[in-house]
């Protein structure tokens, strides 16, 4: 799968997660300790996701399947973390 397709396929998801992150960050001052710990975990996953998206273009032509699977796992993790925080 060409790198442009991977970026297009996941670009909307990453953009939606970025919007959720921004909204939650605005509410962070209201978080209790447990929520703060969940936020910190979500932030680590976010940084991992950002790192993955930066290397997609360089590696997609060599191992697109592995990258796609890895990216999907991180996207799901970040999304689940944000959903838990939202509740």
N, C-alpha and C positions, 0 to 999 in steps of 0.2 A: 504494500500500500504506500503510495507516495506520501511524502511528508506533508504536503499541502492538504491532502484529504484528512489526515489525522488531525491537523490543526483545525480544519473546518468542522469535523465530526465532534470534536470536544471543545471547541472554542465557546460555544453557547453555554455548555455546562460549566466551564471554568468561569465565564462571565457571571452566571447566575450565582455561583458559589462566592465569587468576589463581592457581589452585592449583599448576599446574606452576611458575609463576614463583616462588611462595613456597618450594616445595621446592628449586628450583635456587639461590635466594638463600641458603638455609641451607648449601648446599654451596660457595658462592662462595669461601670462605676456602681451599679446596683447589685452586682453579683455577690453572693455569699462565698465562703471558702470553697465549698464543693464545686460550685459553678466555676469559680476561678481556676480550679485544678482542671476541670473539663475544658475551659477556654485555653489554658496553656497547652493541653494535649492537642486540641484542634489547631492551634497556631503552629505546632510542630508539624502536623500533617499538612497544613497549608504551605509551609516552607518546603516540605518534601514535594508537594504537587508542583509548586513553582519551579523547583529545580528540574523536575521531570519534563515539564513543558518546554524548558529552555533547550533540552537536548533532543527533543523529538525530531526536529528537522535534520540534525546531524546523523542520527542513528536509524531513522525510520526506514531508509533504503536497505539497511543491513539486517535488521531484526525487527521488522514492524510488528510481528505477532507478539513477541515477548514484551515489547514496549507497550503495545495496546493493552495487554492483560495487566501489566503492572500499573499503567495509568488508570485503568478502570477500577482497580482495587483502591488506589489512593483517592480517586474521585468519590467512590462509595463511602470510604472512611470519613473523608472531610464532610460530605453531605450528611452522614449519620451523626457526626459530632455536632454539626450546626443545628440539626433537627432536635437533638437532645437539649441543647442549650436554649433553643427557642421555646421549648415546653417549660 
